[in-house]
Structure formats: structure tokens, C-alpha cells
């Protein structure tokens, strides 16, 4: 498609929506913008347009077309969704009736497999669209106190998955969507094999949880605080633990993803190192935003139900333990006095309702150990062969027990674990004596990554529906 044929709409006029419009303007593409409030858009002398001021990677005034009603979306070739997850249902259900065949819908920092839901909704209305999910946002940006948008440079790498209109159109879908993104924003996109991979590549939910939880009283009091200046060792340890669980789930699904440290390196162009040191380097560059100054903030209201809860449910489907993830959700549910686990409509729409033990036909009563339903009082009587390796920490197993379960004793030594058998953030454990590795740092399932995932028809169907056009082609 020639550049003059592009008609680009952006849903959402927050920092990321406005940053997307700003970078498009550098390519000579004036976007149309729709927003439920449009409070960040300033009046323009032309009543059908709006504007905002930028500093940072883009300087000056950006002019956009004002989209008043969602019905105008039928006239656009490309639609960028730059909305918080908490607005997905309200906005996208209304917008779905205006998708039309041939459009490309690109979700920036897509959460909870929402591109799959968008495509399903379009198909149910007879529209064949290409749905694209980005694993992160184009850049980082925030509004200054004077109303100007401060935006940083575009990220060096953005993972993207393309859901084909049909199997026979997969190659064209991948080529066209990828070429369009490159034309819009340059050579920074990496096609991945599955929408699940790009979804798990989004580090915002785990990073924001680690940043928010130790600073909740600051949010509650409305105190001004710098996000990365308060990214201390405490925050780093929580973020590292959450990142290990994210990477373990990705590996169980067959994906190798960048670590949180690699993401910060690519996003902020700071040297890799301990997360707290990287955060301080980001702060020293002046690239760090203010932390949330209220409890009702998207770092919680969006990222918990649409990021953490979705990851937890996916981990349950795959039989991957995520104790830190679940603890964070439960803690925030108690503090906020609300059930974040019941607030994500996409879980009901896209994921099977069964738990792993129900998927394999086992009874659902009692506690589950490795997919088996057992009474708590009988756990001590269970043999090692009856218990799943994933459920047992290093302190609970001897080398003889491990050998009995089909894993040789040499896997218990951290020295024998190659770098490709653990997340990059865990490679430092190779230099640590195995008797000093705490259970929360390295569980048996992190040592035995060759274990097959729990398979089920619903899980296989989900994997197939998330298959990217790159893989299909």
C-alpha cells in the first residue's frame, strides 16, 4: 500500500496514543484520534482537528483529525488501539460493529490476547480483518505538569504477532502487516510465532506490580515520587521473581523471551546489570516518569486483571507454578477490597473454564498436586512418583528421589545447568552452590524444562488460534 493510501485512526489519546500520532506525523501521516474524554487534546483553529505539544524525541505541535464517533472507523485502513485494558470491553464492543473487511487493527502493548478477541468479534459480524498484537508500546511517554507530552525514543525492538484472516492468506497477512509497521515506524519489529509470545513479552504488568506494591502508601497519600528513583533492591528482587515466573511460563509454551533487564536495556538504552542499577541509570537520564499519585491508577486497575490475572490463569492451564504472581494478586485484592480475578472479560471469552486437573479428567475435589486431586491429609503418604516435580522445591527432594522420577541427579547441580535451560536473569545462579539456592529462586520445574506441558484439547485449540501468520506461512 502506498503511503498516501494510509488512513490511520488511533483509539485512545493518552500518552501512548499521542506518542503514536507524534511519530506518525514525522512520516507525513496525520492520524485521526478518538478518545472517550479527549482531555489531553487541545482545540485547533479548524474545528475538525485537535493538537498537542511534544518535547523529547519529537518536539513541536502535532495536529490530528478529531474523530467524534466510532462509526467513522469504517473509513480508515489501519486502526491503532492504544487503550488501557480497563477500557477494552466498553470501547471495543462498541467499535466492533464498524470493523470492515481489509482493515488492519494493531493493539499497542496488547494484553490478554485481545487481538484474538477483536478478530473473533469482527468475524462474527462478517468482517475479515488482520489483527496485530504488539508485545509492548512504541515508546515510553508521560504528560508533564504543563500539559506537554514528553516522549522518549522509540524502542529498539517490538515483538509483533499477526493473526491471519485465513490460512491461505497467512503469508500475505504477515508480509503486509509487517511492511506497514516498518513503513510507519522503521526497522524495529520482530515477527513472532504466536500471539501468546507477544502477550507474555509485555513486561508492564509484572514491572508495575513490583514498583507499586512497596510504594502503596505514597500512592494513598498522593505523594510525588519518581518511579525509577524508588526502584530499590527491594523492588528489584520482587521484579526478578515475577520475571522468572513469566519466563518459565513462556518456556513451557515453547517461547524464549527477553528478560526484564533486556527490555529495559532496549527501551531506555542503558547498560544491562542489576535491575535497581538500571533503574537508577534511567532516572539519571531523566527518562523516568513520576510514580502513581493515587490508588486508582492503571498500574493496578489495568495491569492486575488484564496482565497478572491473565498470566496466572494461563499458568494454571499449563501446570506452571506462579506463587509470587498469585501472592501479588491476592495482596492487591485485599488492599483494594475488590476481586481483580473476576474483572477480565477476556478470560471468560478466550480461555477454557477448566483447571488443569479438570482438563485431564481427574476429580476436582481437594488440593491438586501436579494435576492430581488429593486430600491434604494424604500428602505425606504419597510416593515421590505420585507427585509432580513442579510442586516440589529443592529442599523437599533428594537426589535419589529425583532419579526415581526420571531426572538424573546431575540436574540438581546449578553448575550443570546451561544458560539456555534457564532465563538469562537466572544465569548468575550457576556460580552459587546448590545448597544456597533458596526454593523461591529455583524450583525443580526450572531445572527440568524439558518436561512436557499439560496437554488438553482446549489448550491445543488456544495455541492454534494464537498462531501467528509468520508460523502459518
C-alpha positions as CSV (number, residue, x, y, z in Angstrom):
1,X,0.0,0.0,0.0
2,X,1.4,3.4,-1.0
3,X,1.9,5.8,1.9
4,X,-0.7,8.2,0.6
5,X,-3.3,5.5,0.8
6,X,-2.9,5.0,4.5
7,X,-5.7,6.3,6.6
8,X,-4.8,5.8,10.3
9,X,-7.0,6.0,13.3
10,X,-5.9,5.9,16.9
11,X,-8.2,4.8,19.7
12,X,-7.0,6.5,22.9
13,X,-5.4,9.9,23.4
14,X,-3.3,9.1,26.5
15,X,0.5,9.3,26.5
16,X,0.9,6.2,24.2
17,X,-1.8,7.2,21.7
18,X,-0.5,10.7,21.4
19,X,3.1,9.4,21.1
20,X,2.0,7.1,18.3
21,X,0.4,10.1,16.5
22,X,3.6,12.1,17.0
23,X,5.8,9.6,15.4
24,X,3.4,9.1,12.5
25,X,3.5,12.8,11.9
26,X,7.2,12.5,11.3
27,X,6.4,10.2,8.4
28,X,3.9,12.7,7.0
29,X,0.9,10.7,8.2
30,X,-1.8,12.7,10.0
31,X,-3.7,10.4,12.2
32,X,-7.3,10.6,13.3
33,X,-7.8,10.3,17.1
34,X,-10.7,9.2,19.1
35,X,-10.8,9.4,22.9
36,X,-13.6,8.9,25.5
37,X,-12.6,12.2,27.1
38,X,-10.1,13.9,24.7
39,X,-8.9,15.9,27.7
40,X,-5.3,15.9,26.5
41,X,-6.2,17.2,23.1
42,X,-6.2,21.0,22.7
43,X,-8.5,22.9,20.4
44,X,-7.3,23.8,16.9
45,X,-8.4,26.6,14.6
46,X,-10.0,24.0,12.4
47,X,-13.0,22.6,14.3
48,X,-12.5,19.1,12.9
49,X,-8.9,18.9,14.2
50,X,-7.1,18.9,17.5
51,X,-3.5,19.4,18.6
52,X,-1.0,18.8,21.4
53,X,2.6,19.8,22.2
54,X,5.6,17.4,22.4
55,X,9.0,17.5,23.9
56,X,11.7,14.9,23.8
57,X,12.1,12.6,20.9
58,X,9.6,14.7,19.0
59,X,9.5,18.5,19.5
60,X,6.7,20.8,18.5
61,X,3.0,20.8,17.8
62,X,1.2,17.7,16.5
63,X,-2.1,18.2,14.6
64,X,-4.6,15.3,14.4
65,X,-8.0,14.8,12.9
66,X,-10.7,14.7,15.6
67,X,-12.8,11.5,15.4
68,X,-16.1,12.3,17.1
69,X,-17.9,8.9,16.7
70,X,-16.7,5.4,16.4
71,X,-18.8,4.9,13.3
72,X,-16.1,6.9,11.5
73,X,-13.7,3.9,11.8
74,X,-15.2,2.4,8.7
75,X,-13.2,4.9,6.6
76,X,-9.8,4.0,8.0
77,X,-7.4,1.4,6.7
78,X,-5.3,1.0,9.9
79,X,-6.6,1.3,13.5
80,X,-4.2,1.5,16.4
81,X,-5.7,0.5,19.8
82,X,-3.9,2.5,22.5
83,X,-6.3,1.9,25.3
84,X,-5.9,0.7,28.9
85,X,-7.2,-2.8,29.4
86,X,-9.8,-1.5,31.7
87,X,-11.5,0.2,28.7
88,X,-11.2,-2.7,26.3
89,X,-14.7,-4.0,26.8
90,X,-16.5,-0.7,26.9
91,X,-14.8,0.8,23.8
92,X,-14.1,-2.3,21.6
93,X,-17.5,-3.8,21.9
94,X,-18.9,-0.6,20.6
95,X,-16.2,-0.3,17.9
96,X,-16.6,-3.9,16.7
97,X,-19.7,-3.2,14.6
98,X,-17.5,-0.8,12.5
99,X,-14.7,-3.1,11.6
100,X,-14.7,-3.8,7.9
101,X,-13.0,-6.4,5.7
102,X,-9.5,-5.4,4.7
103,X,-8.7,-3.3,7.8
104,X,-5.7,-3.9,10.0
105,X,-6.2,-3.4,13.7
106,X,-3.0,-3.1,15.7
107,X,-3.1,-3.3,19.5
108,X,-0.2,-1.5,21.2
109,X,1.1,-3.3,24.3
110,X,-1.7,-5.9,23.8
111,X,-2.9,-7.6,27.0
112,X,-4.9,-10.8,27.5
113,X,-4.9,-11.8,23.8
114,X,-7.3,-9.0,23.0
115,X,-6.3,-9.1,19.2
116,X,-7.7,-12.6,19.0
117,X,-11.0,-11.4,20.6
118,X,-11.1,-8.4,18.2
119,X,-10.7,-10.7,15.2
120,X,-13.3,-13.1,16.5
121,X,-15.8,-10.3,17.0
122,X,-15.1,-9.0,13.5
123,X,-15.6,-12.4,12.0
124,X,-18.9,-12.9,13.8
125,X,-20.1,-9.8,12.0
126,X,-18.8,-10.9,8.6
127,X,-15.6,-8.7,8.5
128,X,-12.3,-10.3,7.7
129,X,-9.7,-8.1,9.4
130,X,-6.0,-8.6,10.2
131,X,-5.4,-8.3,13.9
132,X,-1.9,-7.5,15.2
133,X,-0.6,-7.6,18.7
134,X,2.5,-5.7,19.8
135,X,4.3,-7.1,22.8
136,X,4.9,-3.6,24.1
137,X,4.2,0.0,23.3
138,X,6.1,2.0,20.7
139,X,7.9,4.1,23.3
140,X,7.5,5.4,26.9
141,X,5.8,8.7,27.4
142,X,4.1,10.9,30.0
143,X,2.4,14.2,30.2
144,X,4.2,17.0,32.1
145,X,2.5,19.3,34.6
146,X,2.1,22.0,31.9
147,X,0.2,19.6,29.6
148,X,3.0,18.9,27.1
149,X,3.8,15.3,26.2
150,X,7.3,14.1,27.0
151,X,8.2,11.1,24.9
152,X,11.4,9.0,24.7
153,X,13.0,7.5,21.7
154,X,11.2,4.5,20.1
155,X,12.1,1.1,21.4
156,X,14.8,-0.8,19.5
157,X,12.7,-4.0,19.4
158,X,9.0,-4.6,19.4
159,X,7.7,-8.2,19.1
160,X,4.6,-8.5,17.0
161,X,2.2,-11.3,16.1
162,X,-0.2,-11.2,13.1
163,X,-3.4,-13.2,13.1
164,X,-4.2,-14.1,9.5
165,X,-7.6,-13.6,8.0
166,X,-7.4,-17.2,6.8
167,X,-4.8,-19.9,6.4
168,X,-4.4,-19.4,2.7
169,X,-3.9,-15.6,3.3
170,X,-1.3,-16.1,6.1
171,X,1.8,-15.2,4.1
172,X,0.2,-12.0,2.6
173,X,-1.1,-11.1,6.1
174,X,2.3,-11.3,7.7
175,X,4.1,-9.5,4.8
176,X,1.6,-6.7,4.6
177,X,1.2,-6.0,8.3
178,X,4.9,-6.2,8.9
179,X,5.7,-3.9,6.0
180,X,3.1,-1.4,7.2
181,X,4.5,-1.3,10.7
182,X,8.0,-0.8,9.3
183,X,6.8,2.0,7.0
184,X,5.1,3.7,9.9
185,X,7.9,3.4,12.5
186,X,11.1,1.9,11.0
187,X,13.0,-1.3,11.3
188,X,12.3,-2.3,14.9
189,X,9.7,-5.1,14.6
190,X,10.2,-8.8,15.2
191,X,7.6,-11.2,13.9
192,X,7.0,-14.0,16.5
193,X,5.3,-17.3,16.1
194,X,2.3,-16.8,18.4
195,X,0.2,-14.1,19.9
196,X,0.8,-15.8,23.2
197,X,4.5,-15.0,22.8
198,X,3.9,-11.3,22.2
199,X,1.4,-11.2,25.1
200,X,3.9,-12.7,27.5
201,X,6.6,-10.3,26.1
202,X,4.7,-7.4,27.7
203,X,6.6,-6.8,30.9
204,X,4.4,-3.9,32.2
205,X,2.1,-6.0,34.5
206,X,5.0,-7.6,36.4
207,X,7.2,-4.5,36.4
208,X,4.3,-2.3,37.6
209,X,3.3,-4.7,40.4
210,X,6.8,-4.7,41.7
211,X,7.0,-0.9,41.5
212,X,3.6,-0.3,43.1
213,X,3.4,-2.7,46.0
214,X,6.3,-1.3,48.0
215,X,5.0,2.2,47.4
216,X,1.3,1.9,48.0
217,X,1.3,4.3,50.9
218,X,2.9,7.0,48.7
219,X,0.0,6.5,46.2
220,X,-2.6,6.5,49.0
221,X,-1.2,9.8,50.4
222,X,-0.9,11.4,46.9
223,X,2.8,12.0,47.3
224,X,5.0,12.9,44.4
225,X,7.7,10.3,43.8
226,X,9.9,9.2,40.9
227,X,9.2,5.7,39.7
228,X,12.7,4.6,38.9
229,X,14.4,6.6,41.8
230,X,12.4,4.4,44.2
231,X,13.2,1.2,42.2
232,X,15.5,-0.1,45.0
233,X,16.8,-3.6,45.7
234,X,13.5,-4.5,47.3
235,X,11.6,-3.7,44.1
236,X,14.3,-5.4,42.0
237,X,14.0,-8.7,44.0
238,X,10.3,-8.7,43.6
239,X,10.6,-7.9,39.8
240,X,13.2,-10.6,39.3
241,X,11.0,-13.2,41.0
242,X,8.0,-12.2,38.9
243,X,10.1,-12.2,35.7
244,X,11.3,-15.7,36.4
245,X,7.8,-17.0,36.6
246,X,6.9,-15.2,33.4
247,X,9.8,-16.7,31.5
248,X,9.1,-20.2,33.0
249,X,5.5,-20.0,31.6
250,X,6.8,-18.8,28.2
251,X,9.3,-21.7,28.1
252,X,6.6,-24.2,29.0
253,X,4.7,-22.9,25.9
254,X,7.8,-23.1,23.8
255,X,8.9,-19.5,23.6
256,X,12.1,-17.8,24.6
257,X,11.5,-14.2,25.6
258,X,13.7,-11.3,26.5
259,X,14.3,-10.8,30.2
260,X,13.1,-7.7,32.1
261,X,16.7,-6.4,32.1
262,X,17.0,-6.9,28.4
263,X,13.7,-5.0,27.9
264,X,15.0,-2.0,30.0
265,X,18.2,-2.1,28.0
266,X,16.4,-1.9,24.7
267,X,13.8,0.6,25.8
268,X,16.0,3.1,27.7
269,X,19.4,2.4,26.1
270,X,21.1,1.9,29.5
271,X,23.8,-0.8,30.2
272,X,22.5,-4.2,31.4
273,X,23.0,-5.0,35.1
274,X,21.0,-5.5,38.3
275,X,17.6,-4.1,37.8
276,X,17.9,-1.5,40.6
277,X,21.1,-0.1,39.0
278,X,19.5,0.0,35.6
279,X,16.5,1.9,37.1
280,X,18.9,4.4,38.6
281,X,20.6,4.9,35.3
282,X,17.2,5.5,33.6
283,X,16.4,8.1,36.3
284,X,19.8,9.7,35.8
285,X,19.0,10.1,32.1
286,X,15.8,12.0,33.1
287,X,13.8,9.3,31.3
288,X,11.9,8.1,34.3
289,X,8.3,9.2,34.9
290,X,6.6,10.1,38.2
291,X,5.1,7.2,40.1
292,X,1.3,6.9,40.5
293,X,-0.1,9.6,42.9
294,X,-3.4,7.8,43.5
295,X,-4.5,4.3,44.2
296,X,-7.0,4.3,41.3
297,X,-4.2,4.1,38.7
298,X,-3.9,1.9,35.6
299,X,-0.7,0.3,37.0
300,X,-3.2,-1.6,39.2
301,X,-6.6,-1.3,37.6
302,X,-5.4,-2.3,34.2
303,X,-2.3,-4.4,34.8
304,X,-3.7,-6.6,37.6
305,X,-6.8,-8.0,35.9
306,X,-5.6,-7.8,32.3
307,X,-2.0,-8.7,32.9
308,X,-1.3,-10.6,36.2
309,X,-4.6,-12.4,36.4
310,X,-4.5,-13.5,32.8
311,X,-0.9,-14.8,33.2
312,X,-2.0,-16.6,36.4
313,X,-4.9,-18.3,34.6
314,X,-2.6,-19.3,31.7
315,X,0.0,-20.7,34.1
316,X,-2.8,-22.8,35.7
317,X,-3.8,-24.2,32.3
318,X,-0.1,-25.1,31.6
319,X,0.6,-26.6,35.1
320,X,3.3,-23.9,35.9
321,X,3.5,-22.7,39.5
322,X,3.5,-19.0,40.0
323,X,3.5,-18.4,43.7
324,X,4.9,-14.8,43.6
325,X,2.4,-13.8,40.9
326,X,-0.6,-15.2,42.8
327,X,0.6,-13.6,46.0
328,X,0.8,-10.2,44.4
329,X,-2.8,-10.6,43.0
330,X,-4.1,-11.7,46.4
331,X,-2.4,-9.0,48.2
332,X,-3.7,-6.3,45.9
333,X,-7.2,-7.8,46.1
334,X,-7.1,-7.5,49.9
335,X,-5.7,-3.9,49.8
336,X,-8.2,-2.7,47.2
337,X,-11.1,-4.8,48.5
338,X,-12.1,-5.9,45.1
339,X,-11.9,-9.2,43.1
340,X,-9.4,-8.5,40.3
341,X,-9.6,-12.1,39.4
342,X,-13.2,-11.6,38.2
343,X,-12.8,-8.4,36.3
344,X,-11.3,-9.6,33.0
345,X,-14.0,-10.4,30.4
346,X,-11.3,-11.8,28.0
347,X,-10.6,-14.7,30.3
348,X,-14.1,-15.9,30.0
349,X,-14.2,-15.2,26.3
350,X,-10.9,-16.8,25.3
351,X,-9.7,-19.3,27.9
352,X,-11.3,-22.6,28.8
353,X,-13.0,-22.6,32.2
354,X,-11.5,-25.9,33.3
355,X,-8.5,-26.1,35.6
356,X,-5.6,-28.5,34.7
357,X,-7.0,-31.3,36.8
358,X,-10.4,-30.9,35.2
359,X,-8.8,-30.8,31.7
360,X,-7.3,-34.3,32.2
361,X,-10.4,-35.8,33.7
362,X,-9.2,-36.0,37.2
363,X,-11.6,-35.3,40.2
364,X,-11.6,-31.6,41.2
365,X,-12.1,-32.0,45.0
366,X,-9.3,-31.5,47.4
367,X,-5.9,-30.0,46.7
368,X,-4.1,-30.5,43.4
369,X,-0.5,-31.8,43.3
370,X,0.8,-32.0,39.8
371,X,-2.7,-32.2,38.3
372,X,-3.8,-34.9,40.9
373,X,-6.6,-34.3,43.3
374,X,-5.7,-35.5,46.8
375,X,-6.8,-34.9,50.3
376,X,-4.4,-32.7,52.3
377,X,-4.1,-35.3,55.0
378,X,-2.8,-37.9,52.5
379,X,0.0,-35.8,51.1
380,X,2.6,-37.3,53.5
381,X,1.6,-40.8,52.3
382,X,2.2,-40.1,48.6
383,X,5.2,-41.6,47.0
384,X,7.7,-39.4,45.1
385,X,6.5,-40.9,41.8
386,X,2.9,-39.7,42.5
387,X,4.0,-36.0,43.0
388,X,4.6,-33.6,40.2
389,X,8.2,-32.3,40.0
390,X,6.8,-28.8,39.6
391,X,5.2,-28.9,43.0
392,X,8.4,-29.7,45.0
393,X,11.2,-27.4,46.0
394,X,14.8,-28.4,46.1
395,X,14.6,-28.8,49.9
396,X,11.8,-31.4,49.5
397,X,13.7,-33.8,47.2
398,X,16.8,-35.9,47.5
399,X,18.9,-36.9,44.5
400,X,17.6,-40.5,44.8
401,X,14.0,-39.2,44.6
402,X,14.9,-37.2,41.5
403,X,16.4,-40.1,39.8
404,X,13.4,-42.2,40.6
405,X,11.3,-39.7,38.7
406,X,13.4,-39.9,35.5
407,X,15.7,-36.9,36.0
408,X,19.3,-37.7,36.5
409,X,21.0,-36.5,39.7
410,X,23.4,-34.2,37.9
411,X,20.5,-31.8,37.1
412,X,20.4,-30.9,40.7
413,X,23.7,-29.1,40.5
414,X,23.5,-25.5,39.4
415,X,26.9,-25.9,37.6
416,X,25.3,-28.4,35.2
417,X,22.5,-26.1,34.0
418,X,23.3,-24.5,30.7
419,X,22.3,-20.9,30.1
420,X,19.7,-21.9,27.6
421,X,17.9,-24.1,30.3
422,X,17.1,-21.1,32.5
423,X,16.1,-17.5,32.0
424,X,19.0,-15.1,31.3
425,X,18.2,-13.4,34.6
426,X,19.0,-16.6,36.4
427,X,22.3,-17.4,34.9
428,X,24.1,-16.0,37.9
429,X,22.8,-19.0,39.9
430,X,25.4,-21.1,38.1
431,X,28.0,-19.6,40.4
432,X,26.0,-20.3,43.5
433,X,26.4,-23.5,45.5
434,X,23.2,-25.6,45.1
435,X,22.7,-25.7,48.9
436,X,22.5,-21.9,48.9
437,X,19.8,-21.6,46.3
438,X,16.5,-20.7,48.0
439,X,13.4,-22.5,46.9
440,X,11.8,-19.3,45.6
441,X,14.9,-18.7,43.4
442,X,15.0,-22.0,41.7
443,X,12.3,-24.7,41.9
444,X,12.5,-28.2,40.3
445,X,10.4,-27.2,37.3
446,X,13.0,-24.6,36.4
447,X,15.7,-27.3,36.4
448,X,13.5,-29.7,34.3
449,X,12.5,-27.5,31.4
450,X,12.2,-30.5,29.1
451,X,9.1,-31.7,30.9
452,X,6.1,-31.7,28.5
453,X,3.3,-29.3,29.2
454,X,-0.1,-30.4,30.3
455,X,-1.9,-31.0,27.0
456,X,-5.6,-30.7,26.5
457,X,-8.0,-30.1,23.7
458,X,-8.8,-26.6,24.9
459,X,-5.1,-25.7,25.3
460,X,-4.3,-27.0,21.9
461,X,-7.2,-25.1,20.4
462,X,-5.9,-21.9,22.1
463,X,-2.4,-22.4,20.8
464,X,-3.7,-23.0,17.3
465,X,-5.9,-19.8,17.4
466,X,-3.0,-17.7,18.6
467,X,-0.6,-19.0,15.9
468,X,0.9,-16.0,14.1
469,X,0.8,-15.6,10.3
470,X,4.6,-16.0,10.4
471,X,4.3,-19.5,11.7
472,X,1.4,-20.4,9.5
473,X,3.3,-19.2,6.4
